[in-house]
Amino acid sequence: MQSNTPAYGSGSDSLDTSETANRSVRADWSAYATAYDLLSEHNPEYQAILHDFEAFLATIETPRIIYDIGGGTGNYTEIAARACPESEIRLAEPDAGMIGTARSKLAAHKNISYEALPLENIVGRGTADLVVCVHALYAMPAPEQRLEDMRRLLRPGGWLYLVDLGRHMNVADWRDYLFSQLKKKQGLAGALGVFWQGREIAKQNKAILKAQKNGVYWTHTEAQIASAATAAGFEIQRQEVVYRGYSDLLVCQAKP
Ligand SMILES: C[S@@+](CC[C@H](N)C(=O)[O-])C[C@H]1O[C@@H](n2cnc3c(N)ncnc32)[C@H](O)[C@@H]1O
């Protein structure tokens, strides 16, 4: 597994200027937040994972404490809050723009608390019944240690619902796919309108690709993420390739 540079720290002193500049390329999650839900709403592949998560929740005993790690604008938190009204849902999200959007969107739900922290700074051990982490692990520093953090948060037998972008984000491929989906539903003018409003997404996806190519963001095969999850103390109950082949979905349980 490649190692990541710290997401919130400084780079190494030994890097020259251009290399330092290169390795500082990351997504600007606050800029992403401005249009995140607009395109997610129109992305059938994003919606398919939300539905899968909701269906998964219906198959397990109601989790009492749920963490949504790197929860972004709160779409998974919202499903959990609705499906498990008696549960305590903790949305952990270090980006101010993302968590701000989540807070205002989910204000009506009283069973959600917000932790404006990266995973590596969250304290807690063995209390969670479910950890959800969708499309966030790849952007974290040292993902194998972050998997250990998720294991630490869970009680033995607790669930991890993990989806992670593993392959290079082909920006043109996603643009063509989303455009054709939108055109089918809203016509050419409608598709162009959504693309214009969501133009920040293409910019941030390019930054993600750059960070993947520089090794700042983690890329992995199915087998690599499976072995990282196993090494972190998880038993994999289900694994699938999702998101048009770009991502891996793993449903795991924390080993005692
Ligand atoms: C692509 S968004 C995914 C949001 C949400 N999970 C979803 O699928 O809609 C990735 C999120 O990971 C968050 N993130 C990045 N580094 C993180 C870290 N070290 N700990 C927790 N979250 C992190 C970002 O701030 C961003 O909001």
The ligand as a Tripos MOL2 file, in Angstrom:
@<TRIPOS>MOLECULE
LIG
   27    29     1     0     0
SMALL
NO_CHARGES

@<TRIPOS>ATOM
      1 C1        -15.9810   12.7740   -1.3560 C.3       1 LIG1
      2 S1        -16.3760   13.3560    0.2620 S.3       1 LIG1
      3 C2        -17.4820   12.0620    0.7770 C.3       1 LIG1
      4 C3        -18.6070   12.5790    1.6200 C.3       1 LIG1
      5 C4        -19.6680   11.5560    2.0310 C.3       1 LIG1
      6 N1        -19.1130   10.4340    2.7400 N.3       1 LIG1
      7 C5        -20.4490   11.0710    0.8420 C.2       1 LIG1
      8 O1        -20.1660    9.9550    0.3360 O.co2     1 LIG1
      9 O2        -21.3410   11.7930    0.3720 O.co2     1 LIG1
     10 C6        -14.8850   12.9850    1.1740 C.3       1 LIG1
     11 C7        -14.8660   13.6000    2.5750 C.3       1 LIG1
     12 O3        -13.7710   13.0610    3.3310 O.3       1 LIG1
     13 C8        -13.3850   14.0650    4.2560 C.3       1 LIG1
     14 N2        -12.0590   13.7780    4.8200 N.ar      1 LIG1
     15 C9        -10.8390   14.0330    4.2670 C.ar      1 LIG1
     16 N3         -9.8600   13.6810    5.1130 N.ar      1 LIG1
     17 C10       -10.4600   13.1910    6.2250 C.ar      1 LIG1
     18 C11        -9.9850   12.6600    7.4680 C.ar      1 LIG1
     19 N4         -8.6810   12.5710    7.7160 N.pl3     1 LIG1
     20 N5        -10.8910   12.2450    8.3860 N.ar      1 LIG1
     21 C12       -12.2180   12.3110    8.1290 C.ar      1 LIG1
     22 N6        -12.7200   12.8120    6.9580 N.ar      1 LIG1
     23 C13       -11.8600   13.2400    6.0310 C.ar      1 LIG1
     24 C14       -13.4280   15.3350    3.4230 C.3       1 LIG1
     25 O4        -13.4310   16.5050    4.2130 O.3       1 LIG1
     26 C15       -14.6760   15.1150    2.5740 C.3       1 LIG1
     27 O5        -15.8010   15.7490    3.1340 O.3       1 LIG1
@<TRIPOS>BOND
     1     1     2 1
     2     2     3 1
     3     2    10 1
     4     3     4 1
     5     4     5 1
     6     5     6 1
     7     5     7 1
     8     7     8 2
     9     7     9 1
    10    10    11 1
    11    11    12 1
    12    11    26 1
    13    12    13 1
    14    13    14 1
    15    13    24 1
    16    14    15 ar
    17    14    23 ar
    18    15    16 ar
    19    16    17 ar
    20    17    18 ar
    21    17    23 ar
    22    18    19 1
    23    18    20 ar
    24    20    21 ar
    25    21    22 ar
    26    22    23 ar
    27    24    25 1
    28    24    26 1
    29    26    27 1
@<TRIPOS>SUBSTRUCTURE
     1 LIG1         1 GROUP 0 **** ****
